[in-house]
Structure formats: C-alpha cells, structure tokens
Amino acid sequence: MLNIRPVSDLRNKFPEIEETVIKNREPVFLTKNGYGSMVVMSLEQYSALTDGIELALDEADRAAALSDVRHTGEEVFDRVRKTLYGRKTL
C-alpha cells in the first residue's frame, strides 16, 4: 500500500519517514495542500531505478563516439512509433 503523507511530516516526523524508507525499503509519497509534491526514497532504491538507464546512456555515448551517423529527433521518434504500432497492443 502506498505510504502517502503531508510534506510537513518530513520536518515533524523525519525519524518515522526515515525508518519507512530505509528499514522497510518503501518510498514515501509527500503531498502539499492535498496534491502530490515529491517522493522520498533511499539511495539504494534510487540506484535500482536509475543504474540501468545510466549504463544504457553510457553505452549510447560510446556508440555515438564511434560513428559519424546522427539522427534528428523526428527520425528517432518516427522509428519508435513504427516499432510500437507494429506490435500487438496489450
């Protein structure tokens, strides 16, 4: 179940939030005036979300350094759209 708390809890109940984030390994969703504001998560959780993306970007940078071929944003998105529309939708 999502752990949703007011942003004021970050200041007033930091130890509780820290325990939830670090010990329970769950993100905490913070609201301000009833609307979503931010998510607090551990460095471990953040790394799990971003490490794969960072590796893929590093690989793309290496591939780009070895090639003179460049594509416009429009060309890239056209290729992505063709790939998506060519597949069955779930």
N, CA, C and O atoms as CSV, one atom per row, in Angstrom:
chain,resi,resn,atom,element,x,y,z
A,1,MET,N,N,0.849,-1.186,0.000
A,1,MET,CA,C,0.000,0.000,0.000
A,1,MET,C,C,0.889,1.241,0.000
A,1,MET,O,O,1.916,1.269,0.678
A,2,LEU,N,N,0.504,2.253,-0.748
A,2,LEU,CA,C,1.286,3.477,-0.826
A,2,LEU,C,C,1.305,4.191,0.519
A,2,LEU,O,O,0.297,4.264,1.221
A,3,ASN,N,N,2.468,4.710,0.855
A,3,ASN,CA,C,2.621,5.485,2.075
A,3,ASN,C,C,2.585,6.960,1.669
A,3,ASN,O,O,3.571,7.497,1.165
A,4,ILE,N,N,1.442,7.607,1.892
A,4,ILE,CA,C,1.231,8.998,1.493
A,4,ILE,C,C,1.119,9.849,2.758
A,4,ILE,O,O,0.320,9.571,3.652
A,5,ARG,N,N,1.953,10.902,2.802
A,5,ARG,CA,C,1.979,11.752,3.986
A,5,ARG,C,C,2.099,13.207,3.573
A,5,ARG,O,O,2.581,13.502,2.480
A,6,PRO,N,N,1.665,14.124,4.439
A,6,PRO,CA,C,1.861,15.539,4.136
A,6,PRO,C,C,3.343,15.903,4.207
A,6,PRO,O,O,4.094,15.316,4.986
A,7,VAL,N,N,3.754,16.861,3.404
A,7,VAL,CA,C,5.156,17.250,3.354
A,7,VAL,C,C,5.647,17.746,4.714
A,7,VAL,O,O,6.841,17.658,5.001
A,8,SER,N,N,4.760,18.261,5.548
A,8,SER,CA,C,5.148,18.721,6.890
A,8,SER,C,C,5.690,17.580,7.738
A,8,SER,O,O,6.464,17.819,8.665
A,9,ASP,N,N,5.295,16.332,7.437
A,9,ASP,CA,C,5.829,15.180,8.178
A,9,ASP,C,C,7.324,15.010,7.948
A,9,ASP,O,O,8.013,14.425,8.783
A,10,LEU,N,N,7.830,15.509,6.836
A,10,LEU,CA,C,9.263,15.395,6.586
A,10,LEU,C,C,10.036,16.151,7.661
A,10,LEU,O,O,11.098,15.706,8.098
A,11,ARG,N,N,9.508,17.279,8.080
A,11,ARG,CA,C,10.138,18.066,9.130
A,11,ARG,C,C,9.757,17.544,10.519
A,11,ARG,O,O,10.612,17.409,11.394
A,12,ASN,N,N,8.476,17.254,10.711
A,12,ASN,CA,C,7.978,16.937,12.049
A,12,ASN,C,C,8.153,15.486,12.456
A,12,ASN,O,O,8.224,15.184,13.647
A,13,LYS,N,N,8.224,14.587,11.492
A,13,LYS,CA,C,8.300,13.153,11.808
A,13,LYS,C,C,9.376,12.464,10.969
A,13,LYS,O,O,9.185,11.352,10.476
A,14,PHE,N,N,10.507,13.151,10.818
A,14,PHE,CA,C,11.572,12.623,9.984
A,14,PHE,C,C,12.002,11.207,10.373
A,14,PHE,O,O,12.175,10.376,9.482
A,15,PRO,N,N,12.183,10.894,11.655
A,15,PRO,CA,C,12.607,9.532,12.007
A,15,PRO,C,C,11.640,8.450,11.507
A,15,PRO,O,O,12.079,7.376,11.097
A,16,GLU,N,N,10.345,8.720,11.538
A,16,GLU,CA,C,9.364,7.744,11.033
A,16,GLU,C,C,9.519,7.548,9.530
A,16,GLU,O,O,9.490,6.424,9.028
A,17,ILE,N,N,9.683,8.652,8.828
A,17,ILE,CA,C,9.841,8.574,7.373
A,17,ILE,C,C,11.139,7.854,7.034
A,17,ILE,O,O,11.172,7.009,6.139
A,18,GLU,N,N,12.191,8.185,7.741
A,18,GLU,CA,C,13.485,7.538,7.508
A,18,GLU,C,C,13.392,6.030,7.722
A,18,GLU,O,O,13.942,5.254,6.941
A,19,GLU,N,N,12.703,5.622,8.769
A,19,GLU,CA,C,12.540,4.193,9.033
A,19,GLU,C,C,11.778,3.512,7.900
A,19,GLU,O,O,12.157,2.428,7.455
A,20,THR,N,N,10.725,4.135,7.446
A,20,THR,CA,C,9.931,3.572,6.349
A,20,THR,C,C,10.779,3.432,5.093
A,20,THR,O,O,10.741,2.404,4.417
A,21,VAL,N,N,11.534,4.464,4.795
A,21,VAL,CA,C,12.323,4.493,3.564
A,21,VAL,C,C,13.511,3.539,3.628
A,21,VAL,O,O,13.759,2.794,2.679
A,22,ILE,N,N,14.240,3.555,4.730
A,22,ILE,CA,C,15.468,2.762,4.807
A,22,ILE,C,C,15.220,1.347,5.313
A,22,ILE,O,O,15.636,0.385,4.667
A,23,LYS,N,N,14.565,1.202,6.429
A,23,LYS,CA,C,14.385,-0.128,7.004
A,23,LYS,C,C,13.329,-0.948,6.270
A,23,LYS,O,O,13.521,-2.140,6.028
A,24,ASN,N,N,12.222,-0.316,5.920
A,24,ASN,CA,C,11.143,-1.037,5.238
A,24,ASN,C,C,11.306,-1.039,3.726
A,24,ASN,O,O,10.571,-1.724,3.015
A,25,ARG,N,N,12.276,-0.267,3.237
A,25,ARG,CA,C,12.565,-0.187,1.794
A,25,ARG,C,C,11.333,0.192,0.971
A,25,ARG,O,O,11.066,-0.387,-0.082
A,26,GLU,N,N,10.599,1.167,1.471
A,26,GLU,CA,C,9.401,1.647,0.784
A,26,GLU,C,C,9.532,3.150,0.549
A,26,GLU,O,O,9.977,3.872,1.442
A,27,PRO,N,N,9.155,3.633,-0.630
A,27,PRO,CA,C,9.155,5.082,-0.833
A,27,PRO,C,C,8.005,5.726,-0.066
A,27,PRO,O,O,6.998,5.078,0.218
A,28,VAL,N,N,8.160,6.986,0.259
A,28,VAL,CA,C,7.116,7.757,0.922
A,28,VAL,C,C,6.722,8.884,-0.032
A,28,VAL,O,O,7.569,9.654,-0.485
A,29,PHE,N,N,5.442,8.966,-0.326
A,29,PHE,CA,C,4.900,9.986,-1.222
A,29,PHE,C,C,4.413,11.148,-0.372
A,29,PHE,O,O,3.596,10.968,0.532
A,30,LEU,N,N,4.919,12.348,-0.665
A,30,LEU,CA,C,4.577,13.523,0.123
A,30,LEU,C,C,3.621,14.423,-0.656
A,30,LEU,O,O,3.747,14.599,-1.868
A,31,THR,N,N,2.664,14.985,0.075
A,31,THR,CA,C,1.684,15.878,-0.536
A,31,THR,C,C,1.814,17.271,0.059
A,31,THR,O,O,2.255,17.443,1.196
A,32,LYS,N,N,1.423,18.255,-0.731
A,32,LYS,CA,C,1.371,19.640,-0.265
A,32,LYS,C,C,0.020,20.182,-0.689
A,32,LYS,O,O,-0.314,20.186,-1.874
A,33,ASN,N,N,-0.741,20.632,0.268
A,33,ASN,CA,C,-2.097,21.140,0.020
A,33,ASN,C,C,-2.956,20.104,-0.696
A,33,ASN,O,O,-3.781,20.446,-1.543
A,34,GLY,N,N,-2.757,18.843,-0.349
A,34,GLY,CA,C,-3.584,17.776,-0.899
A,34,GLY,C,C,-3.150,17.243,-2.251
A,34,GLY,O,O,-3.792,16.344,-2.794
A,35,TYR,N,N,-2.074,17.779,-2.801
A,35,TYR,CA,C,-1.600,17.343,-4.113
A,35,TYR,C,C,-0.201,16.741,-3.988
A,35,TYR,O,O,0.586,17.147,-3.133
A,36,GLY,N,N,0.095,15.775,-4.843
A,36,GLY,CA,C,1.408,15.157,-4.829
A,36,GLY,C,C,2.503,16.185,-5.026
A,36,GLY,O,O,2.399,17.063,-5.882
A,37,SER,N,N,3.561,16.071,-4.223
A,37,SER,CA,C,4.649,17.036,-4.274
A,37,SER,C,C,5.981,16.371,-4.596
A,37,SER,O,O,6.714,16.834,-5.470
A,38,MET,N,N,6.298,15.276,-3.884
A,38,MET,CA,C,7.574,14.604,-4.092
A,38,MET,C,C,7.538,13.202,-3.511
A,38,MET,O,O,6.611,12.816,-2.800
A,39,VAL,N,N,8.586,12.455,-3.841
A,39,VAL,CA,C,8.743,11.099,-3.329
A,39,VAL,C,C,10.088,11.034,-2.626
A,39,VAL,O,O,11.090,11.521,-3.149
A,40,VAL,N,N,10.112,10.441,-1.454
A,40,VAL,CA,C,11.355,10.230,-0.721
A,40,VAL,C,C,11.665,8.743,-0.780
A,40,VAL,O,O,10.826,7.899,-0.464
A,41,MET,N,N,12.904,8.444,-1.199
A,41,MET,CA,C,13.315,7.033,-1.261
A,41,MET,C,C,14.783,6.939,-0.879
A,41,MET,O,O,15.504,7.937,-0.886
A,42,SER,N,N,15.211,5.745,-0.549
A,42,SER,CA,C,16.598,5.540,-0.162
A,42,SER,C,C,17.500,5.622,-1.382
A,42,SER,O,O,17.042,5.495,-2.518
A,43,LEU,N,N,18.781,5.833,-1.137
A,43,LEU,CA,C,19.752,5.831,-2.230
A,43,LEU,C,C,19.758,4.485,-2.937
A,43,LEU,O,O,19.937,4.419,-4.153
A,44,GLU,N,N,19.565,3.420,-2.182
A,44,GLU,CA,C,19.521,2.075,-2.756
A,44,GLU,C,C,18.349,1.944,-3.741
A,44,GLU,O,O,18.514,1.414,-4.840
A,45,GLN,N,N,17.184,2.423,-3.345
A,45,GLN,CA,C,16.016,2.382,-4.227
A,45,GLN,C,C,16.241,3.239,-5.468
A,45,GLN,O,O,15.918,2.826,-6.582
A,46,TYR,N,N,16.793,4.422,-5.272
A,46,TYR,CA,C,17.046,5.323,-6.389
A,46,TYR,C,C,18.034,4.684,-7.374
A,46,TYR,O,O,17.828,4.738,-8.587
A,47,SER,N,N,19.083,4.093,-6.858
A,47,SER,CA,C,20.069,3.435,-7.719
A,47,SER,C,C,19.445,2.292,-8.499
A,47,SER,O,O,19.756,2.104,-9.675
A,48,ALA,N,N,18.574,1.530,-7.866
A,48,ALA,CA,C,17.908,0.422,-8.554
A,48,ALA,C,C,17.078,0.939,-9.726
A,48,ALA,O,O,16.958,0.263,-10.749
A,49,LEU,N,N,16.511,2.121,-9.583
A,49,LEU,CA,C,15.709,2.706,-10.658
A,49,LEU,C,C,16.560,3.293,-11.778
A,49,LEU,O,O,16.160,3.254,-12.942
A,50,THR,N,N,17.723,3.836,-11.442
A,50,THR,CA,C,18.481,4.608,-12.428
A,50,THR,C,C,19.724,3.938,-12.982
A,50,THR,O,O,20.200,4.341,-14.043
A,51,ASP,N,N,20.267,2.938,-12.316
A,51,ASP,CA,C,21.533,2.339,-12.768
A,51,ASP,C,C,21.443,1.788,-14.186
A,51,ASP,O,O,22.360,1.995,-14.981
A,52,GLY,N,N,20.381,1.103,-14.513
A,52,GLY,CA,C,20.219,0.544,-15.854
A,52,GLY,C,C,20.160,1.629,-16.918
A,52,GLY,O,O,20.713,1.475,-18.007
A,53,ILE,N,N,19.493,2.712,-16.599
A,53,ILE,CA,C,19.388,3.833,-17.531
A,53,ILE,C,C,20.765,4.467,-17.727
A,53,ILE,O,O,21.154,4.778,-18.853
A,54,GLU,N,N,21.496,4.656,-16.638
A,54,GLU,CA,C,22.836,5.241,-16.735
A,54,GLU,C,C,23.751,4.373,-17.597
A,54,GLU,O,O,24.514,4.894,-18.411
A,55,LEU,N,N,23.680,3.062,-17.424
A,55,LEU,CA,C,24.503,2.156,-18.234
A,55,LEU,C,C,24.123,2.245,-19.707
A,55,LEU,O,O,24.998,2.274,-20.573
A,56,ALA,N,N,22.830,2.288,-19.997
A,56,ALA,CA,C,22.373,2.390,-21.388
A,56,ALA,C,C,22.823,3.708,-22.016
A,56,ALA,O,O,23.224,3.729,-23.180
A,57,LEU,N,N,22.762,4.799,-21.267
A,57,LEU,CA,C,23.210,6.084,-21.784
A,57,LEU,C,C,24.723,6.094,-22.031
A,57,LEU,O,O,25.193,6.653,-23.022
A,58,ASP,N,N,25.471,5.477,-21.127
A,58,ASP,CA,C,26.919,5.370,-21.324
A,58,ASP,C,C,27.234,4.566,-22.584
A,58,ASP,O,O,28.119,4.937,-23.355
A,59,GLU,N,N,26.516,3.475,-22.790
A,59,GLU,CA,C,26.701,2.652,-23.981
A,59,GLU,C,C,26.364,3.441,-25.245
A,59,GLU,O,O,27.077,3.354,-26.245
A,60,ALA,N,N,25.277,4.211,-25.198
A,60,ALA,CA,C,24.890,5.033,-26.345
A,60,ALA,C,C,25.952,6.089,-26.632
A,60,ALA,O,O,26.246,6.365,-27.795
A,61,ASP,N,N,26.529,6.681,-25.597
A,61,ASP,CA,C,27.598,7.660,-25.792
A,61,ASP,C,C,28.810,7.031,-26.462
A,61,ASP,O,O,29.414,7.627,-27.354
A,62,ARG,N,N,29.165,5.814,-26.026
A,62,ARG,CA,C,30.300,5.115,-26.636
A,62,ARG,C,C,30.017,4.802,-28.104
A,62,ARG,O,O,30.885,4.984,-28.958
A,63,ALA,N,N,28.807,4.334,-28.398
A,63,ALA,CA,C,28.438,4.020,-29.781
A,63,ALA,C,C,28.451,5.280,-30.641
A,63,ALA,O,O,28.902,5.240,-31.786
A,64,ALA,N,N,27.967,6.387,-30.109
A,64,ALA,CA,C,27.952,7.645,-30.859
A,64,ALA,C,C,29.367,8.136,-31.140
A,64,ALA,O,O,29.624,8.715,-32.195
A,65,ALA,N,N,30.280,7.909,-30.209
A,65,ALA,CA,C,31.662,8.339,-30.405
A,65,ALA,C,C,32.341,7.559,-31.527
A,65,ALA,O,O,33.289,8.050,-32.140
A,66,LEU,N,N,31.864,6.355,-31.793
A,66,LEU,CA,C,32.461,5.513,-32.834
A,66,LEU,C,C,31.814,5.683,-34.198
A,66,LEU,O,O,32.261,5.072,-35.170
A,67,SER,N,N,30.785,6.490,-34.291
A,67,SER,CA,C,30.030,6.625,-35.535
A,67,SER,C,C,29.806,8.094,-35.884
A,67,SER,O,O,29.643,8.944,-35.009
A,68,ASP,N,N,29.803,8.365,-37.192
A,68,ASP,CA,C,29.506,9.714,-37.663
A,68,ASP,C,C,28.019,9.894,-37.969
A,68,ASP,O,O,27.581,11.005,-38.270
A,69,VAL,N,N,27.242,8.817,-37.894
A,69,VAL,CA,C,25.825,8.864,-38.225
A,69,VAL,C,C,25.068,9.568,-37.093
A,69,VAL,O,O,25.234,9.240,-35.918
A,70,ARG,N,N,24.238,10.535,-37.471
A,70,ARG,CA,C,23.408,11.234,-36.498
A,70,ARG,C,C,21.979,11.254,-37.030
A,70,ARG,O,O,21.758,11.348,-38.238
A,71,HIS,N,N,21.013,11.164,-36.120
A,71,HIS,CA,C,19.593,11.175,-36.479
A,71,HIS,C,C,18.925,12.354,-35.798
A,71,HIS,O,O,19.284,12.721,-34.680
A,72,THR,N,N,17.955,12.944,-36.472
A,72,THR,CA,C,17.180,14.023,-35.855
A,72,THR,C,C,16.206,13.407,-34.853
A,72,THR,O,O,15.940,12.206,-34.882
A,73,GLY,N,N,15.688,14.240,-33.981
A,73,GLY,CA,C,14.684,13.769,-33.033
A,73,GLY,C,C,13.478,13.201,-33.747
A,73,GLY,O,O,12.908,12.196,-33.322
A,74,GLU,N,N,13.086,13.854,-34.843
A,74,GLU,CA,C,11.930,13.383,-35.611
A,74,GLU,C,C,12.180,11.986,-36.183
A,74,GLU,O,O,11.290,11.136,-36.159
A,75,GLU,N,N,13.379,11.752,-36.692
A,75,GLU,CA,C,13.703,10.420,-37.232
A,75,GLU,C,C,13.642,9.351,-36.141
A,75,GLU,O,O,13.113,8.259,-36.352
A,76,VAL,N,N,14.183,9.679,-34.994
A,76,VAL,CA,C,14.195,8.720,-33.889
A,76,VAL,C,C,12.767,8.394,-33.457
A,76,VAL,O,O,12.419,7.225,-33.293
A,77,PHE,N,N,11.939,9.424,-33.273
A,77,PHE,CA,C,10.577,9.174,-32.817
A,77,PHE,C,C,9.738,8.479,-33.881
A,77,PHE,O,O,8.849,7.695,-33.549
A,78,ASP,N,N,10.008,8.755,-35.156
A,78,ASP,CA,C,9.313,8.026,-36.220
A,78,ASP,C,C,9.634,6.541,-36.146
A,78,ASP,O,O,8.750,5.701,-36.310
A,79,ARG,N,N,10.897,6.218,-35.900
A,79,ARG,CA,C,11.287,4.804,-35.784
A,79,ARG,C,C,10.636,4.151,-34.569
A,79,ARG,O,O,10.193,3.004,-34.634
A,80,VAL,N,N,10.583,4.883,-33.470
A,80,VAL,CA,C,9.944,4.347,-32.259
A,80,VAL,C,C,8.461,4.108,-32.511
A,80,VAL,O,O,7.928,3.065,-32.132
A,81,ARG,N,N,7.787,5.072,-33.151
A,81,ARG,CA,C,6.357,4.917,-33.446
A,81,ARG,C,C,6.107,3.711,-34.341
A,81,ARG,O,O,5.167,2.951,-34.111
A,82,LYS,N,N,6.943,3.532,-35.358
A,82,LYS,CA,C,6.787,2.386,-36.260
A,82,LYS,C,C,6.951,1.079,-35.486
A,82,LYS,O,O,6.226,0.113,-35.723
A,83,THR,N,N,7.899,1.059,-34.571
A,83,THR,CA,C,8.105,-0.147,-33.767
A,83,THR,C,C,6.901,-0.404,-32.872
A,83,THR,O,O,6.431,-1.537,-32.773
A,84,LEU,N,N,6.401,0.639,-32.220
A,84,LEU,CA,C,5.262,0.474,-31.321
A,84,LEU,C,C,3.993,0.076,-32.062
A,84,LEU,O,O,3.272,-0.822,-31.626
A,85,TYR,N,N,3.721,0.732,-33.164
A,85,TYR,CA,C,2.482,0.452,-33.892
A,85,TYR,C,C,2.532,-0.893,-34.603
A,85,TYR,O,O,1.495,-1.463,-34.943
A,86,GLY,N,N,3.738,-1.397,-34.826
A,86,GLY,CA,C,3.876,-2.697,-35.475
A,86,GLY,C,C,3.636,-3.859,-34.546
A,86,GLY,O,O,3.483,-4.996,-34.990
A,87,ARG,N,N,3.603,-3.582,-33.255
A,87,ARG,CA,C,3.400,-4.641,-32.243
A,87,ARG,C,C,1.942,-4.738,-31.839
A,87,ARG,O,O,1.154,-3.809,-32.018
A,88,LYS,N,N,1.613,-5.900,-31.286
A,88,LYS,CA,C,0.264,-6.060,-30.718
A,88,LYS,C,C,0.161,-5.229,-29.438
A,88,LYS,O,O,1.100,-5.174,-28.644
A,89,THR,N,N,-0.972,-4.597,-29.254
A,89,THR,CA,C,-1.195,-3.868,-28.004
A,89,THR,C,C,-1.695,-4.844,-26.953
A,89,THR,O,O,-2.367,-5.827,-27.261
A,90,LEU,N,N,-1.356,-4.553,-25.723
A,90,LEU,CA,C,-1.771,-5.446,-24.622
A,90,LEU,C,C,-3.160,-5.136,-24.161
A,90,LEU,O,O,-3.666,-5.787,-23.246
